[in-house]
Amino acid sequence: MTLEEMVGCNMADKKMETVEALEELLVAAQRQDCLTVGVYESAKLMNVDPDSVVLCVLAMDEEDEDDIALQIHFTLIQAFCCDNAIDILRVSGLWRLGQVLGEPSTADSNGNEPRDLHCLLVTSPNVRTFSCPALQHVSSYCEESRCRSQWLPTVALQER
């Protein structure tokens, strides 16, 4: 096995572990009311209290790639996160993300539409109070990616 193959295998394993940690983190954050969901809601929170944000998750599938407005929002959010030292993780698999968060895929009987899952912020009023192994793992993955000059780490959520 070559060095490139070994590194590739390690990265594939690391990505799978990161996906599991991310799912665990999002569920825990939602349970503790430390999850902001939606592009506009996230932008409002980052404007008011950027120090409370510990992770930004930007989710997009192939069908969203032609959405220019979403691309502009993502660019602005990424710039803000970089300026404020907030970890960013790009995710594909919106359907799985909805499953993890218990979101309905269509409008419910009351006509309520599912929330916009394109941007999620994990927040903490005090970063130390929300330190968990899952957050540490995701942050470590983001840092390792930056060290390899991959400024926007990416993982794919898989349907189960």
Secondary structure by P-SEA (a helix, b strand, c coil): ccaaaaaaaaaaaaaaaaaaaaaaaaaaaaaaccccccaaaaaaaaacccccccbbbbbbccccccaaaaaaaaaaaaaaaaaabbbbbbbccaaaaaaaacccccccccccccccccbbbbccccccccccaaaaaaaaaaaaaaaacccbbbbbbbcc
